[in-house]
Amino acid sequence: MNRTRGNASTQIIWLSDLHFERDGLVQGHDPRLRLDAAIAHINTHYRGAEACLITGDMVDTATHENYQDLRQRLEQLAMPWWPMTGNHDKRALFLQHMPQPSGGQEGFAQYAIDLQAARLICLDSLWEGEDAGHLCDARLVWLEARLNERQEVPALIFLHHPPLDLGLPMLDPDRLQNGDTLLRLLARYPHVTQLCCGHVHRPISGRIGALSYATIRAVLYQAPPPVPAWDWDSFNPPMEAPDFGVITVSSGDISIQFAEFCPAEYGIKDA
């Protein structure tokens, strides 16, 4: 099916891996200061974006207090924002405290957002009790139904866990465990043109078949590149600036820019 290539255009902000805590540091960084700096940068430079999507690990420790404080801070964003689950989240608490658009799948953080130039389909890849992700049959059936809708515009898929190996020895084992199933399903729908994943705290892009994919740096701390080799005993976040994605969909084409931000720009002294 041919995609609509009119003059429709939209801009989407993409955040990931906030690992929010209302007190203390996480991996040597203050999650409150990092998040506040991201929000300030977005509101200053990208107020015209239609939506902000957050691909999981909303909190580092899933508690009522962390989700409550996090939601209050995210409400400062100048555009609607929609969160997804990651392996650090707990679904019951997440659904209790985090907003979800209407029409999503009951019992999961899965939903579609219809914009003029694109459809955004957000998946719940949380596998409770595991670092890796999984999509059960019910979530896949829901996804297939959404893919059969509104095929005249590009569809972008967002989820926490990448469904394929990315050449990251310490992180690939915790990818989406039935990722091959997801990729086979998406390959049947040519209007699905972009896959956006969190979890790995690194920017990686590529293509599998006709589907482009990208991962992103975390708002809080980054994972080292695979060279030189490291393991979890020696893990130390590299001194890399955090960033977020600025996704533009225009006339059926998609581009992703990665916008670095620094807490010091806003008078915030990072840890």
BELFEN-V202013 format. One record per pair of residues at least 24 apart in sequence whose ideal C-beta (glycine too) atoms are under 8 Angstrom apart, sorted by the first residue. I is the first residue (numbers start at 1). J is the second residue. Records with the same first field share a line. If there is no record, write none. Layout:
I = J, J
//
This chain:
1 = 151, 152, 190, 191
2 = 152
3 = 152, 153, 154, 191, 252
4 = 152, 153, 252
5 = 251, 252
6 = 251
7 = 251
8 = 116, 117, 153, 249, 250, 251
9 = 117, 248, 249, 250, 251
10 = 50, 115, 116, 117, 118, 248, 249, 250
11 = 46, 48, 49, 50, 246, 247, 248, 249
12 = 49, 50, 51, 52, 53, 115, 118, 120, 156, 245, 246, 247, 248, 249
13 = 42, 46, 49, 51, 52, 53, 79, 244, 245, 246, 247
14 = 52, 53, 54, 55, 158, 196, 216, 244, 245, 246, 247, 256
15 = 52, 53, 54, 55, 219, 244, 245
16 = 54, 55, 56, 57, 160, 198, 199, 216, 217, 218, 219, 244
17 = 55, 56, 57, 86, 198, 199, 201, 218, 219, 220
18 = 54, 57, 58, 59, 70, 218, 219, 220
19 = 57, 59, 60, 88, 218, 219, 220, 221
20 = 58, 59, 60, 66, 69, 70, 73
21 = 59, 60, 61, 66
22 = 65, 66, 69, 70
25 = 271
26 = 60, 220, 221
27 = 220, 221, 237
28 = 221, 237, 271
29 = 220, 221, 237, 270, 271
30 = 270, 271
31 = 60, 219, 220
32 = 73
33 = 263, 268, 269, 270, 271
34 = 219, 220, 242, 263, 270
35 = 70, 73, 74, 219, 220
36 = 73, 263, 266, 268
37 = 261, 262, 263, 265, 266, 268, 270
38 = 219, 242, 244, 261
39 = 73, 74, 76, 77
40 = 265, 266
41 = 244, 259, 261, 265, 266
42 = 77, 78, 244
43 = 76, 77, 78
45 = 259
46 = 246, 259
47 = 78, 79
49 = 78, 79, 246
50 = 79, 80, 115
51 = 79, 80, 81, 82, 113, 115, 120
52 = 77, 79, 80, 81, 82
53 = 81, 82, 84, 120, 122, 158, 196
54 = 81, 82, 83, 84
55 = 84, 86, 158, 159, 160, 196, 197, 198, 199, 216
56 = 83, 84, 85, 86, 87, 88, 89, 125, 126, 159, 160, 161, 198, 199
57 = 86, 87, 88, 89, 160, 198, 199, 218
58 = 83, 85, 86, 88, 89, 94, 98
59 = 88, 89
60 = 88
61 = 88
62 = 88, 89, 90, 93, 94
63 = 93
64 = 93, 96, 97
67 = 93, 94, 96, 97, 98
68 = 97
70 = 97
71 = 97, 98, 99
82 = 111, 113, 122
83 = 109
84 = 109, 122, 123, 124, 125, 158, 159, 160, 198
85 = 109, 124, 125, 126, 160
86 = 125, 126, 160, 161, 198, 199
87 = 126, 127, 130, 131, 132, 133, 160, 161, 174, 199
89 = 126
90 = 128
91 = 124, 126, 128
105 = 138, 139, 142
108 = 138, 139, 142
110 = 139, 142, 143
112 = 146, 149
114 = 150
115 = 249
117 = 153, 154, 249, 250, 252
118 = 153, 154, 155, 156, 249, 254
119 = 146, 149, 150, 153, 154, 155, 156
120 = 155, 156, 158
121 = 146, 147, 155, 156, 157, 158
122 = 158, 159
123 = 157, 158, 159
124 = 159
125 = 159, 160, 161, 176
126 = 160
127 = 177
130 = 174
131 = 174
132 = 161, 173, 174, 175, 176, 177
133 = 159, 160, 161, 174, 175, 176, 177, 199
134 = 176, 177, 178
135 = 176, 178, 181, 182
140 = 181, 182, 185
143 = 182, 185
144 = 185
147 = 185, 186, 188, 189, 192
151 = 189, 191
152 = 191
153 = 191, 252
154 = 191, 192, 193, 194, 249, 252, 254
155 = 189, 191, 192, 193
156 = 192, 193, 194, 195, 196, 247, 249, 254
157 = 186, 192, 194, 195, 196
158 = 196, 197
159 = 196, 197, 198
160 = 197, 198, 199
161 = 197, 198, 199
162 = 197, 199, 200, 213, 215
163 = 195, 197
164 = 208, 213
166 = 200, 202, 204, 206, 215
167 = 204, 226
168 = 200, 202, 204, 223, 226
169 = 226, 229
170 = 223, 226, 230, 231, 232, 235
171 = 199, 200, 202, 223
174 = 199
175 = 199
183 = 208, 209, 211
186 = 211
187 = 211
193 = 254
194 = 247, 254, 256
196 = 245, 247, 256
203 = 243, 258
205 = 256
212 = 254
214 = 245, 256
216 = 243, 244, 245, 258
217 = 241, 242, 243, 258
218 = 242
219 = 244
//
